[in-house]
Amino acid sequence: MKKQMKIRINKQLQMVCDTLGTTPEQVLQDFADNLSLDYRYTSGSDERAMAVEYFMRVGYGMHLFDFDEVQRMFDELNTIRYSFYNYGNDREKEFKKVLTIEYRAFLKKWKTLKAKKEKELLNQYHELKAKEKGQQ
């Protein structure tokens, strides 16, 4: 799945990239590839781990999921990535079929849990509002 987007590139990042002979697009693409734990386009295990650590440290998604749940998501993606080594380059087509199935199962599992958590939060909000209204 490819998605294009527009983002603001700060002058400082542009200056550093120009000086170092790279582009902000390349830096951000490399980060996204490492964070996604893709089996092809990553810089290495340390870079993948640091991208995930950054994501976790900033707290993305932790308004719905706790730290351990987000960590489990990345662990599951890493397990899917590692399954490539059961196939290797000579069976990559076969692996891509399995990969599609695994990613669909991953997405279904976590989207279902997300919907459940959102419903719980909404119920808590309504309960709180009802209590507030009862106290007035």
ROSE-4610 file (N, C-alpha, C; in Angstrom, 1 decimal, always signed):
// ROSE-4610
residu = [M/M/M/K/K/K/K/K/K/Q/Q/Q/M/M/M/K/K/K/I/I/I/R/R/R/I/I/I/N/N/N/K/K/K/Q/Q/Q/L/L/L/Q/Q/Q/M/M/M/V/V/V/C/C/C/D/D/D/T/T/T/L/L/L/G/G/G/T/T/T/T/T/T/P/P/P/E/E/E/Q/Q/Q/V/V/V/L/L/L/Q/Q/Q/D/D/D/F/F/F/A/A/A/D/D/D/N/N/N/L/L/L/S/S/S/L/L/L/D/D/D/Y/Y/Y/R/R/R/Y/Y/Y/T/T/T/S/S/S/G/G/G/S/S/S/D/D/D/E/E/E/R/R/R/A/A/A/M/M/M/A/A/A/V/V/V/E/E/E/Y/Y/Y/F/F/F/M/M/M/R/R/R/V/V/V/G/G/G/Y/Y/Y/G/G/G/M/M/M/H/H/H/L/L/L/F/F/F/D/D/D/F/F/F/D/D/D/E/E/E/V/V/V/Q/Q/Q/R/R/R/M/M/M/F/F/F/D/D/D/E/E/E/L/L/L/N/N/N/T/T/T/I/I/I/R/R/R/Y/Y/Y/S/S/S/F/F/F/Y/Y/Y/N/N/N/Y/Y/Y/G/G/G/N/N/N/D/D/D/R/R/R/E/E/E/K/K/K/E/E/E/F/F/F/K/K/K/K/K/K/V/V/V/L/L/L/T/T/T/I/I/I/E/E/E/Y/Y/Y/R/R/R/A/A/A/F/F/F/L/L/L/K/K/K/K/K/K/W/W/W/K/K/K/T/T/T/L/L/L/K/K/K/A/A/A/K/K/K/K/K/K/E/E/E/K/K/K/E/E/E/L/L/L/L/L/L/N/N/N/Q/Q/Q/Y/Y/Y/H/H/H/E/E/E/L/L/L/K/K/K/A/A/A/K/K/K/E/E/E/K/K/K/G/G/G/Q/Q/Q/Q/Q/Q]
num = [1/1/1/2/2/2/3/3/3/4/4/4/5/5/5/6/6/6/7/7/7/8/8/8/9/9/9/10/10/10/11/11/11/12/12/12/13/13/13/14/14/14/15/15/15/16/16/16/17/17/17/18/18/18/19/19/19/20/20/20/21/21/21/22/22/22/23/23/23/24/24/24/25/25/25/26/26/26/27/27/27/28/28/28/29/29/29/30/30/30/31/31/31/32/32/32/33/33/33/34/34/34/35/35/35/36/36/36/37/37/37/38/38/38/39/39/39/40/40/40/41/41/41/42/42/42/43/43/43/44/44/44/45/45/45/46/46/46/47/47/47/48/48/48/49/49/49/50/50/50/51/51/51/52/52/52/53/53/53/54/54/54/55/55/55/56/56/56/57/57/57/58/58/58/59/59/59/60/60/60/61/61/61/62/62/62/63/63/63/64/64/64/65/65/65/66/66/66/67/67/67/68/68/68/69/69/69/70/70/70/71/71/71/72/72/72/73/73/73/74/74/74/75/75/75/76/76/76/77/77/77/78/78/78/79/79/79/80/80/80/81/81/81/82/82/82/83/83/83/84/84/84/85/85/85/86/86/86/87/87/87/88/88/88/89/89/89/90/90/90/91/91/91/92/92/92/93/93/93/94/94/94/95/95/95/96/96/96/97/97/97/98/98/98/99/99/99/100/100/100/101/101/101/102/102/102/103/103/103/104/104/104/105/105/105/106/106/106/107/107/107/108/108/108/109/109/109/110/110/110/111/111/111/112/112/112/113/113/113/114/114/114/115/115/115/116/116/116/117/117/117/118/118/118/119/119/119/120/120/120/121/121/121/122/122/122/123/123/123/124/124/124/125/125/125/126/126/126/127/127/127/128/128/128/129/129/129/130/130/130/131/131/131/132/132/132/133/133/133/134/134/134/135/135/135/136/136/136]
x = [+0.8/+0.0/+0.9/+0.7/+1.5/+0.5/+1.0/+0.2/+1.1/+0.7/+1.4/+0.8/+1.6/+1.1/+2.0/+1.5/+2.3/+2.6/+3.8/+4.2/+5.1/+5.1/+6.0/+7.4/+8.4/+9.8/+10.4/+10.8/+11.5/+12.8/+13.1/+14.3/+15.5/+15.6/+16.7/+17.0/+15.9/+16.1/+16.6/+16.0/+16.4/+17.9/+18.3/+19.7/+20.7/+20.3/+21.1/+21.2/+20.1/+20.0/+20.8/+20.7/+21.5/+22.9/+23.3/+24.8/+25.3/+24.5/+24.9/+24.7/+24.1/+23.9/+22.7/+21.7/+20.5/+19.3/+18.1/+16.9/+16.0/+15.2/+14.2/+13.3/+13.0/+12.2/+12.8/+14.1/+14.9/+14.9/+15.2/+15.3/+14.0/+12.9/+11.5/+11.1/+11.5/+11.2/+11.9/+13.2/+14.0/+13.4/+13.0/+12.4/+11.1/+10.2/+9.0/+9.2/+10.2/+10.5/+11.0/+11.9/+12.4/+11.2/+10.4/+9.3/+8.3/+8.1/+7.1/+7.6/+8.9/+9.5/+9.3/+9.4/+9.3/+10.5/+10.2/+11.3/+12.3/+12.0/+12.9/+13.7/+13.0/+13.5/+13.9/+14.6/+15.1/+16.6/+17.1/+18.5/+19.2/+18.5/+19.1/+18.3/+18.7/+17.9/+18.0/+19.2/+19.3/+18.4/+18.4/+17.6/+16.1/+15.7/+14.3/+14.0/+14.8/+14.5/+14.5/+15.4/+15.4/+14.1/+13.7/+12.5/+11.3/+11.2/+10.1/+10.2/+11.4/+11.6/+11.1/+11.5/+11.0/+9.5/+8.9/+7.4/+6.8/+7.3/+6.8/+7.0/+8.1/+8.5/+7.6/+7.3/+6.4/+5.0/+4.6/+3.3/+2.2/+2.5/+1.5/+0.5/-0.8/-1.8/-2.1/-1.3/-1.5/-2.6/-3.4/-4.7/-5.7/-5.5/-6.4/-5.7/-4.5/-3.8/-2.7/-2.4/-1.3/+0.0/+1.0/+2.4/+2.6/+2.2/+2.5/+1.7/+0.5/-0.3/+0.4/+0.9/+1.5/+2.8/+3.5/+4.7/+4.4/+3.3/+2.8/+2.5/+2.0/+1.7/+3.0/+4.0/+5.3/+6.0/+5.8/+6.4/+5.7/+4.4/+3.7/+4.2/+4.3/+4.8/+6.2/+7.0/+8.4/+8.4/+7.4/+7.3/+6.9/+6.0/+5.6/+6.8/+7.6/+8.8/+9.8/+10.0/+11.0/+10.5/+9.2/+8.8/+9.3/+9.8/+10.4/+11.5/+12.3/+13.4/+13.1/+11.8/+11.3/+11.1/+11.1/+10.8/+12.1/+12.7/+13.9/+13.5/+14.5/+14.3/+13.7/+14.1/+13.6/+12.1/+11.5/+10.1/+9.4/+9.8/+9.3/+7.8/+7.5/+6.1/+5.1/+5.6/+4.8/+4.7/+5.8/+5.8/+4.9/+4.8/+4.0/+2.5/+2.1/+0.7/+0.5/+1.4/+1.3/+1.3/+2.2/+2.3/+0.9/+0.3/-1.0/-2.0/-2.0/-2.9/-2.6/-1.3/-0.9/-1.2/-1.0/-1.3/-2.8/-3.6/-5.0/-5.5/-4.9/-5.3/-4.8/-3.6/-3.1/-4.1/-4.4/-5.2/-6.6/-7.2/-8.5/-8.5/-7.5/-7.4/-7.3/-6.4/-6.1/-7.2/-7.8/-9.0/-10.2/-10.4/-11.5/-11.2/-10.0/-9.7/-9.8/-9.4/-9.5/-11.0/-11.9/-13.3/-13.9/-13.4/-13.9/-13.5/-12.2/-11.7/-12.4/-12.6/-13.3/-14.8/-15.4/-16.8/-16.7/-15.7/-15.6/-15.4/-14.5/-14.3/-15.5/-16.3/-17.5/-18.5/-18.6/-19.5/-19.1/-17.8/-17.3/-17.6/-17.5/-17.8/-19.2/-20.1/-21.6/-21.9/-21.3/-21.5/-21.1/-19.9/-19.4/-20.4/-20.8/-21.8/-23.1/-23.5/-24.8/-24.6/-23.5/-23.2/-23.1/-22.5/-22.4/-23.8/-24.6/-25.9/-26.8/-26.6/-27.3/-26.9/-25.7/-25.2/-25.6/-26.1/-26.5/-27.8]
y = [-1.2/+0.0/+1.2/+2.0/+3.3/+4.4/+5.4/+6.6/+7.8/+8.8/+10.0/+11.1/+11.9/+12.9/+14.2/+15.2/+16.5/+16.7/+17.1/+17.4/+18.7/+19.4/+20.6/+20.1/+20.6/+20.3/+21.5/+21.4/+22.6/+22.9/+24.2/+24.7/+24.0/+23.7/+23.1/+21.7/+21.0/+19.6/+19.7/+20.6/+20.8/+21.2/+22.1/+22.5/+21.3/+20.6/+19.4/+18.4/+18.1/+17.2/+17.7/+18.9/+19.5/+19.4/+19.7/+19.6/+18.2/+17.2/+15.8/+15.1/+15.7/+15.1/+14.1/+14.4/+13.5/+14.4/+13.9/+14.7/+14.3/+15.3/+15.0/+13.8/+13.7/+12.6/+11.2/+11.2/+9.9/+9.6/+10.6/+10.4/+9.9/+10.5/+10.1/+8.7/+8.5/+7.2/+6.0/+6.3/+5.3/+5.1/+6.1/+6.0/+5.2/+5.5/+4.8/+3.3/+3.0/+1.6/+0.9/+1.5/+0.8/+0.6/+1.6/+1.6/+0.5/+0.3/-0.7/-2.1/-2.3/-3.6/-4.4/-3.7/-4.4/-5.4/-6.5/-7.5/-7.1/-6.1/-5.8/-4.4/-3.4/-2.1/-1.5/-2.2/-1.6/-1.5/-0.7/-0.4/-1.5/-2.2/-3.1/-3.2/-4.2/-4.5/-3.3/-2.7/-1.6/-0.4/-0.1/+1.0/+0.7/-0.6/-0.9/-0.7/-1.2/-1.1/+0.4/+1.2/+2.6/+3.3/+3.0/+3.6/+3.2/+2.0/+1.5/+2.2/+2.3/+2.9/+4.4/+5.1/+6.5/+6.6/+5.7/+5.7/+5.5/+4.5/+4.1/+5.3/+5.9/+6.9/+8.2/+8.5/+9.6/+9.3/+8.0/+7.6/+7.6/+7.4/+7.4/+6.2/+6.5/+5.5/+5.1/+5.7/+5.2/+5.9/+6.6/+7.1/+6.0/+5.0/+3.8/+2.6/+2.4/+1.1/+1.5/+0.5/+0.7/+0.4/+0.7/+0.5/-0.9/-1.9/-3.3/-3.8/-3.2/-3.6/-3.1/-1.8/-1.3/-2.1/-2.4/-3.2/-4.6/-5.2/-6.4/-6.3/-5.1/-4.9/-5.0/-4.3/-4.3/-5.7/-6.4/-7.8/-8.7/-8.5/-9.3/-9.0/-7.7/-7.3/-7.9/-7.9/-8.4/-9.9/-10.6/-12.1/-12.4/-11.5/-11.7/-11.5/-10.4/-10.1/-11.3/-11.8/-12.9/-14.2/-14.3/-15.5/-15.6/-14.4/-14.4/-15.4/-15.6/-16.5/-17.9/-18.3/-19.6/-19.9/-18.8/-18.9/-18.6/-17.4/-17.0/-16.4/-15.9/-15.2/-16.0/-17.3/-18.2/-18.5/-18.3/-18.5/-17.2/-16.1/-14.8/-14.7/-15.1/-15.0/-15.8/-17.0/-17.7/-17.0/-16.4/-15.6/-14.4/-13.7/-12.6/-12.9/-14.1/-14.6/-14.8/-15.4/-15.7/-14.3/-13.4/-12.1/-11.3/-11.4/-10.8/-11.3/-12.6/-13.3/-12.8/-12.8/-12.5/-11.0/-10.1/-8.7/-8.5/-9.2/-9.0/-9.5/-10.6/-11.1/-10.1/-9.6/-8.6/-7.4/-6.8/-5.7/-5.9/-7.1/-7.4/-7.5/-8.2/-8.3/-7.0/-6.1/-4.9/-3.8/-3.9/-3.0/-3.4/-4.7/-5.1/-4.7/-4.8/-4.4/-2.9/-2.1/-0.7/-0.3/-0.9/-0.6/-0.9/-2.0/-2.3/-1.2/-0.8/+0.2/+1.5/+1.9/+3.1/+3.1/+2.0/+1.8/+2.0/+1.3/+1.4/+2.9/+3.6/+5.0/+5.9/+5.6/+6.3/+6.1/+4.8/+4.5/+5.2/+5.2/+5.9/+7.4/+7.9/+9.4/+9.6/+8.8/+9.0/+8.8/+7.8/+7.6/+8.8/+9.4/+10.5/+11.7/+11.9/+13.0/+12.8/+11.6/+11.3/+11.6/+11.3/+11.6/+13.1/+13.8/+15.2/+15.9/+15.4/+15.9/+15.6/+14.5/+14.1/+14.9/+15.5/+16.3/+17.7/+18.1/+19.5/+19.8]
z = [+0.0/+0.0/+0.0/-1.0/-1.1/-0.9/-0.2/+0.1/+0.0/-0.7/-0.8/+0.1/+0.7/+1.6/+1.5/+1.9/+2.0/+3.4/+3.7/+5.1/+5.0/+6.1/+6.2/+6.5/+5.7/+6.0/+6.6/+7.8/+8.4/+7.7/+7.8/+7.2/+7.7/+9.0/+9.6/+9.0/+8.9/+8.3/+6.9/+6.1/+4.7/+4.6/+5.5/+5.5/+5.9/+6.9/+7.3/+6.1/+5.5/+4.4/+3.2/+2.9/+1.8/+2.0/+3.3/+3.6/+3.5/+3.9/+4.0/+2.7/+1.7/+0.4/+0.4/+1.2/+1.1/+1.0/+1.2/+1.1/+2.3/+2.7/+3.7/+3.4/+2.1/+1.6/+1.9/+1.6/+1.8/+3.3/+4.1/+5.6/+6.1/+5.7/+6.2/+5.7/+4.4/+3.8/+4.6/+4.8/+5.6/+7.0/+7.6/+9.0/+8.9/+7.9/+7.7/+7.4/+6.6/+6.2/+7.5/+8.3/+9.5/+10.5/+10.7/+11.6/+11.2/+9.9/+9.4/+9.6/+9.9/+10.0/+8.8/+7.6/+6.4/+6.2/+5.5/+5.3/+4.3/+3.4/+2.4/+2.6/+2.9/+2.9/+4.2/+5.0/+6.3/+6.3/+7.2/+7.3/+8.1/+9.0/+9.9/+11.2/+12.0/+13.2/+14.2/+14.3/+15.2/+14.8/+13.5/+13.0/+13.2/+13.0/+13.2/+14.7/+15.5/+17.0/+17.4/+16.9/+17.3/+16.8/+15.6/+15.0/+15.9/+16.2/+17.1/+18.5/+19.0/+20.3/+20.3/+19.2/+19.1/+19.1/+18.3/+18.1/+19.5/+20.2/+21.5/+22.5/+22.5/+23.4/+23.2/+22.0/+21.7/+22.2/+22.2/+22.7/+21.7/+20.5/+19.4/+19.8/+19.7/+19.9/+21.3/+22.3/+23.7/+24.4/+23.6/+24.2/+24.2/+23.3/+23.3/+23.8/+23.4/+23.8/+24.8/+25.7/+26.7/+26.0/+26.7/+26.2/+25.7/+26.6/+26.3/+25.0/+24.9/+23.7/+22.4/+22.4/+21.3/+21.0/+22.1/+21.9/+21.3/+21.7/+21.1/+19.6/+19.2/+17.8/+17.0/+17.5/+16.8/+16.9/+18.0/+18.1/+17.1/+16.9/+15.9/+14.5/+14.2/+12.9/+12.6/+13.7/+13.6/+13.3/+14.0/+13.8/+12.3/+11.8/+10.4/+9.5/+9.8/+9.0/+9.0/+10.2/+10.4/+9.6/+9.4/+8.6/+7.2/+6.7/+5.4/+5.3/+6.4/+6.4/+6.3/+6.5/+6.2/+4.7/+4.0/+2.5/+1.7/+2.0/+1.3/-0.1/-0.7/-2.0/-3.1/-3.1/-4.2/-4.0/-2.9/-2.7/-2.3/-2.8/-2.4/-2.8/-4.0/-4.4/-3.4/-3.0/-2.0/-0.7/-0.3/+0.9/+0.9/-0.3/-0.4/-0.2/-0.6/-0.4/+1.1/+1.7/+3.2/+3.9/+3.5/+4.1/+4.0/+2.9/+2.7/+3.7/+3.9/+4.8/+6.3/+6.6/+7.9/+8.2/+7.3/+7.5/+7.7/+6.9/+7.1/+8.4/+8.9/+10.2/+11.3/+11.2/+12.1/+12.2/+11.0/+10.9/+11.5/+11.2/+11.7/+13.3/+13.8/+15.2/+15.9/+15.5/+16.1/+15.9/+14.7/+14.5/+15.4/+15.5/+16.4/+17.8/+18.3/+19.7/+19.8/+18.8/+18.8/+18.9/+18.1/+18.1/+19.5/+20.1/+21.5/+22.5/+22.4/+23.3/+23.1/+21.8/+21.6/+22.1/+22.0/+22.6/+24.1/+24.7/+26.2/+26.6/+25.9/+26.2/+26.0/+25.0/+24.8/+25.9/+26.3/+27.4/+28.7/+29.0/+30.2/+30.1/+28.9/+28.8/+29.1/+28.5/+28.8/+30.2/+30.9/+32.3/+33.1/+32.8/+33.5/+33.3/+32.0/+31.7/+32.5/+32.6/+33.3/+34.8/+35.4/+36.8/+37.0/+36.1/+36.2/+36.1/+35.3/+35.1/+36.3/+37.0/+38.2/+39.4/+39.4/+40.5/+40.4/+39.3/+39.1/+39.7]
